[in-house]
Amino acid sequence: MPAASQRRRQTVLDYNAPLMTDMYEYTMLDATLQDGTANRDCVFEVFTRHLPQNRRYGVLAGTGRLLEALKDFHFAEDDLRFLADRHIVNKSTIDYLERFEFTGTIRGYREGEVYFPDSPVLQVEGKFGECTLLETLILSILNYDSAVAAAASRMTSAAKGRPCMDMGGRRTNEWAAVAAARASIVGGFRGTANLLAAKLYDLLAIGTAAHAFTLVHDSERAAFESQIAALGRNTTLLVDTYDIEQAVKLAVEVAGPELGGVRIDSGDLASLAQRVRNQLDALGATNTKITVTNDLDEYAIASLQTAPVDSYGVGTQLVTGSGSPTCSMVYKLVERTGDDGRMQPVAKKSKDKATVPGRKLAYRSYEYSLAECEHVVSGPVAELDCFEPGDGWRNLLVDFVDHGQIDDAYTGHDAIMDAQKHHAEALAELPITAQSLMKGDPVIPTQMVTLPW
């Protein structure tokens, strides 16, 4: 690979997973290596205490990205030099990090699964030293990706089968744009304008032209003729740079009735879509599709359900979680070995932040094929191994990493599409009120069961 291309790859694709974390993960590691507790077997769990305001369910996304990051969780020489030069850790910890490899086990909800307060969406089991280093990376990925996937799910539900496309790359951090594109697919979107996301995850790439393309030409006709010559008659022409009615007439004149589509990016989208549809039909372009953009969210999309719109391009509201840019997920130690070498439950008792001790099992029960309750069961391994779920309860936990061995079935393009399919199935199992945009409680309750220790 030429040097310039190699430099470009390093600046765009590479990132430093071990240092995408908070300093106190390393100071804790340093101290526990010195006092011996770094080698205690532990169980950490990821969950949220509450859903974002107005949400009836959450959508887990980012698991595949996390597993990809875990593969690269190794320390380069300059990483170790940085930690040593800043005196963040001592020499013995540097020696530990030189050999670092995650050897634990990770299980959790499938990507695309719906979740509720206290759902144990991820469970990390291993030595304290290796588990604590993953905390910030896990939370930063799952919190953001799940927020975007939940917003995407609400938008696609409101769209009632009409495709939604990600156009949010210019409204967020450049890396968040890639993550958002991937998470949007999990939530039901069909494609993305972000080329790096399309390349990395083999997603459908979409896009034609902006208003600047029309403005740089001497006339709107010249712009349309140029686009048709370059992209063919099946392209989508942007028709609201000047006068929409005149632009639609001109578009059909230039492309003929075989014109693929038109895009409207401003104004009263419902009334404009109706007028444009009628105009296209009158001009014989009955198969020409109408795409609308312009700062859409799930509420705007819902308001367009009766309008003759064929697809939606969504930007700002998608990549910001439509008002809820995080899911408030936390990563908490729930079990560890004691001085006697036996596993024992641990929990916080802080006001409003108390946690449930012990590792968890998670099931969902159904009545008449509809989910009715989330069952979260905690207790010692022996009791959990003997626990008998109710008839028809669905086990929500799957294994992602087994003693350091990552299951590649949960990474890559196929995993994303499987997650999208699984999300659609899980959403269809929820009571129909899950898709309401009105304020309300989680659509099903969570029942906590604690087995005796």
C-alpha positions as CSV (number, residue, x, y, z in Angstrom):
1,M,0.0,0.0,0.0
2,P,1.4,3.5,-0.9
3,A,2.6,5.6,2.0
4,A,-0.1,8.2,1.6
5,S,-2.8,5.5,1.5
6,Q,-1.3,3.9,4.6
7,R,-1.4,7.2,6.4
8,R,-5.0,7.7,5.5
9,R,-6.0,4.3,6.8
10,Q,-4.3,5.0,10.1
11,T,-6.0,8.3,10.7
12,V,-9.5,7.2,9.5
13,L,-9.8,3.5,10.5
14,D,-7.5,3.0,13.4
15,Y,-8.4,4.0,17.0
16,N,-6.9,3.0,20.3
17,A,-9.4,0.8,22.2
18,P,-7.3,0.5,25.4
19,L,-7.0,4.2,25.9
20,M,-10.6,5.0,25.0
21,T,-11.4,4.9,28.7
22,D,-11.3,6.8,31.9
23,M,-8.1,7.2,33.9
24,Y,-9.6,5.7,37.1
25,E,-9.9,2.3,35.4
26,Y,-6.1,2.2,35.3
27,T,-5.5,3.6,38.8
28,M,-7.9,1.0,40.1
29,L,-6.1,-1.7,38.2
30,D,-2.8,-0.4,39.6
31,A,-3.9,-0.5,43.2
32,T,-5.6,-3.9,43.0
33,L,-2.6,-5.5,41.4
34,Q,-0.6,-4.3,44.4
35,D,-3.1,-5.5,47.0
36,G,-4.0,-8.8,45.2
37,T,-7.7,-8.2,44.5
38,A,-7.1,-7.7,40.8
39,N,-7.2,-11.5,40.5
40,R,-10.5,-12.0,42.2
41,D,-13.2,-13.6,40.0
42,C,-15.9,-11.1,39.4
43,V,-19.2,-10.6,37.6
44,F,-20.1,-7.2,36.2
45,E,-23.5,-6.4,34.7
46,V,-24.7,-3.6,32.4
47,F,-28.3,-2.3,32.9
48,T,-30.3,0.9,33.0
49,R,-32.4,2.0,36.0
50,H,-34.9,3.7,33.8
51,L,-35.7,4.3,30.1
52,P,-35.4,7.7,28.6
53,Q,-38.4,9.9,29.1
54,N,-41.4,9.0,26.8
55,R,-39.9,5.7,25.8
56,R,-41.8,2.4,26.3
57,Y,-38.9,0.1,25.5
58,G,-35.1,0.2,24.7
59,V,-33.2,-1.4,21.8
60,L,-29.8,-2.9,22.5
61,A,-27.2,-2.1,19.8
62,G,-23.5,-1.9,19.6
63,T,-22.7,-5.5,20.7
64,G,-21.0,-6.3,17.4
65,R,-18.9,-3.1,17.6
66,L,-17.9,-4.0,21.2
67,L,-16.7,-7.4,20.1
68,E,-14.7,-5.9,17.3
69,A,-13.1,-3.5,19.7
70,L,-12.3,-6.3,22.1
71,K,-10.3,-8.1,19.4
72,D,-8.1,-5.0,19.2
73,F,-7.8,-4.5,23.0
74,H,-4.0,-4.8,23.1
75,F,-1.4,-2.3,24.1
76,A,1.1,-0.8,21.7
77,E,4.5,0.4,23.0
78,D,3.5,4.1,22.8
79,D,0.4,3.3,24.9
80,L,2.5,1.8,27.6
81,R,5.0,4.7,27.4
82,F,2.2,7.2,27.8
83,L,0.9,5.5,30.9
84,A,4.4,5.2,32.4
85,D,5.5,8.8,31.5
86,R,2.3,10.2,33.0
87,H,2.8,8.1,36.2
88,I,-0.7,6.7,35.8
89,V,0.5,3.2,36.7
90,N,3.7,1.7,38.1
91,K,6.2,-0.6,36.4
92,S,4.6,-3.8,37.5
93,T,1.3,-2.7,36.0
94,I,3.0,-1.9,32.7
95,D,4.4,-5.4,32.7
96,Y,0.8,-6.7,33.3
97,L,-0.5,-4.6,30.4
98,E,2.2,-5.8,28.0
99,R,0.7,-9.3,28.3
100,F,-2.9,-8.2,28.6
101,E,-5.6,-10.4,26.9
102,F,-9.2,-10.6,28.0
103,T,-9.8,-14.2,29.1
104,G,-13.2,-13.9,30.5
105,T,-16.7,-14.6,29.4
106,I,-19.3,-12.2,28.1
107,R,-23.0,-12.9,27.6
108,G,-26.0,-10.7,27.2
109,Y,-29.1,-9.8,25.2
110,R,-28.9,-10.3,21.4
111,E,-28.2,-7.2,19.4
112,G,-31.6,-5.8,18.3
113,E,-33.3,-7.2,21.4
114,V,-35.7,-4.9,23.3
115,Y,-35.0,-4.2,26.9
116,F,-36.5,-2.6,30.0
117,P,-35.3,-1.1,33.3
118,D,-33.0,-3.6,35.2
119,S,-32.6,-5.9,32.2
120,P,-29.1,-7.3,32.4
121,V,-28.2,-6.5,28.8
122,L,-24.6,-7.5,29.2
123,Q,-22.8,-9.7,31.8
124,V,-19.0,-9.7,32.0
125,E,-17.3,-12.4,34.0
126,G,-13.5,-12.7,34.7
127,K,-10.8,-11.3,36.9
128,F,-11.4,-7.9,38.3
129,G,-8.3,-6.5,36.6
130,E,-9.4,-7.4,33.1
131,C,-13.1,-6.6,33.6
132,T,-12.6,-3.1,35.0
133,L,-10.5,-2.0,32.0
134,L,-13.5,-2.7,29.7
135,E,-16.0,-0.5,31.6
136,T,-15.8,2.8,29.8
137,L,-15.5,1.2,26.4
138,I,-18.5,-1.0,26.9
139,L,-20.7,1.9,28.2
140,S,-19.6,4.4,25.6
141,I,-20.5,1.9,22.8
142,L,-23.7,0.5,24.2
143,N,-25.1,3.8,25.5
144,Y,-24.7,5.7,22.2
145,D,-25.6,2.9,19.8
146,S,-28.6,1.8,21.8
147,A,-29.9,5.4,21.9
148,V,-29.7,5.7,18.1
149,A,-31.2,2.2,17.6
150,A,-34.2,3.1,19.8
151,A,-34.7,6.4,17.9
152,A,-34.5,4.5,14.6
153,S,-37.0,1.9,15.9
154,R,-39.5,4.6,16.8
155,M,-39.0,6.3,13.4
156,T,-39.4,3.1,11.4
157,S,-42.5,2.2,13.4
158,A,-44.0,5.6,12.6
159,A,-43.0,5.2,8.9
160,K,-45.3,2.1,8.7
161,G,-43.1,0.2,6.2
162,R,-41.8,3.2,4.2
163,P,-38.0,3.1,4.2
164,C,-36.0,5.4,6.4
165,M,-32.4,6.4,5.4
166,D,-29.6,7.7,7.6
167,M,-28.4,11.2,6.6
168,G,-27.0,12.3,9.9
169,G,-23.3,12.2,9.4
170,R,-22.8,16.0,9.2
171,R,-24.7,16.5,12.4
172,T,-22.4,14.6,14.8
173,N,-18.8,13.6,15.5
174,E,-17.2,11.8,12.5
175,W,-16.8,8.5,14.4
176,A,-20.3,8.8,15.9
177,A,-21.6,9.1,12.4
178,V,-20.2,5.6,11.5
179,A,-21.6,4.1,14.7
180,A,-25.0,5.8,14.2
181,A,-25.2,4.5,10.7
182,R,-24.7,0.9,11.9
183,A,-27.1,1.3,14.8
184,S,-29.8,2.8,12.6
185,I,-29.8,-0.4,10.5
186,V,-30.3,-2.4,13.7
187,G,-33.3,-0.2,14.4
188,G,-34.8,-0.8,11.0
189,F,-33.3,1.8,8.7
190,R,-32.5,0.6,5.1
191,G,-29.4,2.5,4.2
192,T,-26.9,5.3,5.0
193,A,-25.3,8.3,3.3
194,N,-22.1,7.6,5.2
195,L,-19.6,5.9,2.9
196,L,-17.2,4.7,5.6
197,A,-20.1,2.9,7.4
198,A,-21.2,1.5,4.1
199,K,-17.7,0.2,3.4
200,L,-17.0,-1.2,6.9
201,Y,-20.3,-3.0,7.3
202,D,-21.4,-3.6,3.7
203,L,-24.5,-1.4,4.0
204,L,-26.6,0.2,1.3
205,A,-25.1,3.6,0.4
206,I,-27.5,6.3,-0.7
207,G,-27.2,9.9,-2.0
208,T,-27.4,12.0,-5.1
209,A,-27.0,15.8,-5.0
210,A,-27.4,18.8,-2.7
211,H,-28.7,22.3,-3.4
212,A,-25.1,23.4,-4.1
213,F,-25.2,21.1,-7.2
214,T,-28.1,23.0,-8.6
215,L,-26.7,26.4,-7.6
216,V,-23.3,25.8,-9.3
217,H,-25.0,25.3,-12.7
218,D,-26.2,28.2,-14.8
219,S,-29.8,26.9,-14.6
220,E,-31.8,24.2,-12.9
221,R,-32.3,22.5,-16.3
222,A,-28.5,22.3,-16.7
223,A,-28.2,20.8,-13.2
224,F,-30.9,18.2,-13.9
225,E,-29.4,17.3,-17.3
226,S,-26.0,16.8,-15.7
227,Q,-27.3,14.6,-13.0
228,I,-29.3,12.5,-15.4
229,A,-26.3,12.1,-17.7
230,A,-24.1,11.0,-14.8
231,L,-26.5,8.8,-12.8
232,G,-29.3,7.8,-15.2
233,R,-33.0,8.4,-15.2
234,N,-33.5,6.4,-12.1
235,T,-31.8,9.0,-9.9
236,T,-33.6,11.3,-7.5
237,L,-33.7,15.0,-8.3
238,L,-33.8,17.7,-5.6
239,V,-36.7,20.0,-6.5
240,D,-37.0,22.7,-3.9
241,T,-34.0,24.9,-4.7
242,Y,-36.2,27.5,-6.4
243,D,-39.8,26.8,-7.3
244,I,-41.0,23.2,-6.6
245,E,-43.8,23.2,-9.2
246,Q,-41.6,24.4,-11.9
247,A,-38.8,22.0,-10.9
248,V,-41.0,19.0,-11.0
249,K,-42.3,19.9,-14.4
250,L,-38.7,20.4,-15.6
251,A,-37.5,17.2,-14.0
252,V,-40.0,15.1,-15.9
253,E,-39.2,17.1,-19.1
254,V,-35.5,16.2,-18.7
255,A,-35.7,12.6,-17.4
256,G,-39.1,11.6,-18.9
257,P,-41.7,9.6,-17.0
258,E,-39.1,7.1,-16.0
259,L,-37.6,9.5,-13.5
260,G,-36.7,7.6,-10.4
261,G,-37.6,10.1,-7.7
262,V,-37.7,13.6,-6.4
263,R,-36.7,14.9,-3.0
264,I,-38.3,17.7,-1.0
265,D,-36.2,19.3,1.7
266,S,-38.2,22.2,3.0
267,G,-41.7,23.6,3.6
268,D,-44.9,22.0,4.6
269,L,-43.9,18.5,3.6
270,A,-47.4,16.9,3.8
271,S,-49.1,19.4,1.5
272,L,-46.1,19.7,-0.8
273,A,-45.9,15.9,-1.2
274,Q,-49.6,15.8,-2.0
275,R,-49.2,18.5,-4.7
276,V,-46.1,16.9,-6.1
277,R,-47.7,13.5,-6.3
278,N,-50.7,14.9,-8.2
279,Q,-48.4,16.8,-10.5
280,L,-46.2,13.8,-11.2
281,D,-49.2,11.6,-11.9
282,A,-50.6,14.2,-14.3
283,L,-47.3,14.3,-16.1
284,G,-47.3,10.6,-16.5
285,A,-44.5,9.9,-14.0
286,T,-46.7,7.6,-11.9
287,N,-43.9,5.5,-10.7
288,T,-41.6,8.4,-9.6
289,K,-41.0,8.2,-5.8
290,I,-41.1,11.1,-3.4
291,T,-38.5,11.3,-0.6
292,V,-38.7,14.0,2.1
293,T,-36.0,15.3,4.4
294,N,-35.7,18.4,6.6
295,D,-35.0,17.6,10.3
296,L,-37.4,14.8,10.7
297,D,-38.1,12.9,13.9
298,E,-40.6,10.2,14.8
299,Y,-43.3,12.7,15.4
300,A,-42.8,14.4,12.1
301,I,-42.8,11.0,10.3
302,A,-46.0,10.0,12.1
303,S,-47.6,13.2,10.9
304,L,-46.8,12.3,7.3
305,Q,-48.5,8.8,7.5
306,T,-51.3,9.9,5.2
307,A,-49.1,11.9,2.8
308,P,-48.0,10.3,-0.4
309,V,-44.4,10.0,0.8
310,D,-42.3,7.0,-0.3
311,S,-39.2,7.3,1.9
312,Y,-37.6,9.5,4.6
313,G,-34.1,10.8,5.0
314,V,-33.3,11.4,8.7
315,G,-30.4,13.3,10.1
316,T,-30.0,15.3,13.3
317,Q,-32.7,13.6,15.3
318,L,-31.4,10.1,14.4
319,V,-27.8,10.7,15.5
320,T,-28.8,12.5,18.7
321,G,-31.2,9.7,19.8
322,S,-34.1,12.0,19.0
323,G,-33.7,13.9,22.3
324,S,-32.2,11.0,24.3
325,P,-28.6,10.7,23.3
326,T,-27.8,8.2,26.0
327,C,-29.6,5.3,27.7
328,S,-28.0,5.9,31.1
329,M,-26.6,2.3,31.2
330,V,-24.3,1.5,34.1
331,Y,-21.6,-1.2,34.6
332,K,-21.8,-2.6,38.1
333,L,-20.0,-5.3,40.1
334,V,-22.6,-7.7,41.4
335,E,-20.5,-10.7,42.5
336,R,-16.9,-11.5,43.5
337,T,-14.9,-14.0,45.3
338,G,-14.3,-13.4,49.0
339,D,-11.3,-14.2,51.1
340,D,-12.5,-17.8,51.4
341,G,-12.4,-18.1,47.6
342,R,-16.2,-18.5,47.3
343,M,-18.3,-16.2,45.1
344,Q,-20.5,-13.8,47.1
345,P,-23.0,-11.1,46.0
346,V,-22.1,-7.4,46.4
347,A,-24.3,-4.4,45.9
348,K,-24.4,-0.6,46.3
349,K,-26.8,0.8,48.8
350,S,-26.5,4.4,47.7
351,K,-29.7,6.5,47.7
352,D,-31.5,6.2,44.4
353,K,-28.6,4.1,43.1
354,A,-28.9,0.8,44.9
355,T,-28.2,-2.3,42.9
356,V,-29.4,-5.9,43.0
357,P,-26.6,-8.3,44.1
358,G,-25.7,-11.5,42.3
359,R,-25.4,-12.6,38.7
360,K,-28.7,-12.7,36.7
361,L,-30.7,-14.8,34.4
362,A,-33.3,-13.1,32.2
363,Y,-36.5,-14.4,30.6
364,R,-39.5,-13.0,28.9
365,S,-43.0,-14.5,29.4
366,Y,-45.9,-14.4,26.9
367,E,-49.6,-14.6,26.9
368,Y,-51.4,-15.1,23.6
369,S,-48.1,-14.6,21.8
370,L,-47.6,-11.2,23.3
371,A,-44.8,-10.4,25.8
372,E,-46.3,-9.8,29.3
373,C,-43.3,-9.6,31.6
374,E,-39.5,-9.5,31.9
375,H,-38.2,-11.8,34.6
376,V,-34.8,-11.1,36.1
377,V,-33.5,-13.8,38.4
378,S,-30.5,-13.4,40.7
379,G,-28.7,-15.8,42.9
380,P,-25.7,-18.2,43.3
381,V,-24.6,-20.3,40.4
382,A,-25.9,-23.5,41.9
383,E,-29.4,-22.1,42.4
384,L,-29.5,-20.5,39.0
385,D,-28.4,-23.7,37.4
386,C,-31.4,-25.4,39.0
387,F,-33.9,-22.6,38.2
388,E,-36.8,-23.7,36.1
389,P,-38.4,-21.0,34.0
390,G,-42.1,-20.9,33.4
391,D,-43.7,-22.6,30.4
392,G,-42.9,-20.7,27.2
393,W,-40.5,-18.3,28.8
394,R,-37.8,-17.1,26.4
395,N,-34.2,-17.1,27.6
396,L,-32.8,-13.7,26.7
397,L,-29.1,-14.3,27.3
398,V,-26.7,-15.6,24.6
399,D,-22.9,-16.2,24.8
400,F,-20.7,-13.7,23.0
401,V,-17.3,-14.6,24.4
402,D,-16.3,-17.9,26.1
403,H,-13.1,-17.7,28.2
404,G,-11.6,-15.2,25.8
405,Q,-12.9,-16.8,22.6
406,I,-15.1,-14.3,20.6
407,D,-18.0,-15.7,18.6
408,D,-17.6,-14.1,15.2
409,A,-21.2,-14.9,14.4
410,Y,-22.1,-11.6,16.2
411,T,-19.9,-9.4,14.1
412,G,-19.9,-8.1,10.5
413,H,-22.6,-7.4,8.0
414,D,-24.6,-10.6,8.5
415,A,-24.8,-10.0,12.2
416,I,-26.2,-6.5,11.6
417,M,-28.9,-7.8,9.4
418,D,-29.7,-10.6,11.8
419,A,-30.0,-8.0,14.6
420,Q,-32.4,-5.9,12.4
421,K,-34.5,-9.0,11.8
422,H,-34.4,-10.0,15.5
423,H,-35.4,-6.5,16.5
424,A,-38.4,-6.6,14.2
425,E,-39.5,-9.9,15.7
426,A,-39.0,-8.8,19.3
427,L,-40.9,-5.5,18.6
428,A,-43.8,-7.5,17.0
429,E,-44.1,-9.5,20.2
430,L,-44.7,-6.4,22.4
431,P,-48.2,-5.1,23.1
432,I,-49.1,-2.6,20.4
433,T,-48.8,0.3,22.9
434,A,-45.0,-0.1,22.6
435,Q,-45.3,1.8,19.3
436,S,-47.2,4.7,20.8
437,L,-45.4,8.0,20.8
438,M,-47.4,9.2,23.9
439,K,-45.8,9.3,27.3
440,G,-46.1,6.1,29.3
441,D,-44.5,3.5,31.5
442,P,-42.4,0.6,30.0
443,V,-44.8,-1.5,27.9
444,I,-44.2,-4.6,30.1
445,P,-43.1,-4.8,33.8
446,T,-39.9,-6.2,35.1
447,Q,-40.2,-8.8,37.9
448,M,-37.1,-9.2,40.0
449,V,-36.6,-12.6,41.7
450,T,-33.8,-13.3,44.2
451,L,-32.9,-16.9,45.0
452,P,-31.5,-17.7,48.4
453,W,-27.7,-17.6,48.9
